[in-house]
Structures are given as C-alpha cells and as structure tokens.
C-alpha cells in the first residue's frame, strides 16, 4: 500500500451480488493503486479488490470506500451506489 496524502471517501450501498462483483472488478482495474482502494464497515477494513473480503461485509447496510483523489473514473463508476449514512 502506498502512502496516500489525499484520499476521497464515500459511503456506498451494494445490495445485490452483481453490484458487489461489478464493484470488485472496477476496483481491480486500477492495479497501480492495488491496496489503495479500501472498503470499511465498523472496525473491518478490506481491500476493494478482494471479493471474499467485500463479501465478508454487510454492504447492503452500507460501507465506506476510500480511494486516491486521482481516480475520477472509479468515482464515476461508484456514483450510483453513493448513499447518505
């Protein structure tokens, strides 16, 4: 994981299996940021590229995704999943 000075966070809800797999696939497309896209819920933090890690969270209740500011394409993908906490 790289040292990030600037990180964007959004609260997202993924309530369908297809949404979860699409999310993991989107995060996986940014290999230079491997380990920099994280999904957290409570005390649990997982890499967004790990399908098993993401499935270990109850994303239907929402989770926080953190990613580098320069990933505008990733932000555009997750926009439909952004929700109020």
N, C-alpha and C positions, 0 to 999 in steps of 0.2 A: 504494500500500500504506500502510495506517495504521500508526502507531507502537503496537505492542502491548506492554503491560506484563505481561499474563498470557496465557500460551499453553499449551494442552494438546497433548501429543504421544502418539501411539500407533503401534505397529508393526503394520502390516496386510499381508495377503497377498491379492492379487487374481489368481487363476489362470485365470479364464475371461473371454472377451471381454465377455460380458453383465455380469459383475461390474464390469469396468472402465467400461463405458458407464453403468451404473447409478451408480457412484461419481462419475463426472464430472457426471452430471445432478444428483445430490444436492448436490454442491458448488456447482453453478451456481444452485441455488435460493436461495442466500444472497448476493444481489447487493450488499447493503450491506457485505459482507465481501470483495468482489472483490479478489483479490490477497493476502488474508489466510490463505486455506486453501492450504497448500503440501504437496507430496509430494516427499520426497527419498530418494535412494539413493546412497550414497557421496558423491561431490562434486557430483552432479547435483541440482538443485533446480528443480521446475517448479510452475506454478500448477495446482491440482487441477481447475480449470475448463477446462483445455486438453486435449482428447482426444489431440491429437498429442503433447503434452508427456508425458502419462501413458503413452502407448504407447511412448515412447522409453525408458522404464524397464523393467526386467525385474521386474514386480510379482509374478510367480509365486515369486520368491525373497524377496519382502518389501520393504517400503519404509516410511518413517516419514512419517506425516501430522501436520502441525502446524496448529492452528486456535485461534481465540479461545475462552476458557473459557465464554463465554455461548452457545455453540452446542450446547446439550444435544440438540436434535433431530438435528443432524448426528452427534453421538456415538451416539445411539440407532440411526441408520442403519448406522454402520460397525462396531458391536459384533460382528456375526457374522464380520467379517473380521479382527478383532484376534487377533494371534498372539504367541507368545514369540519373542524374537530369537534 
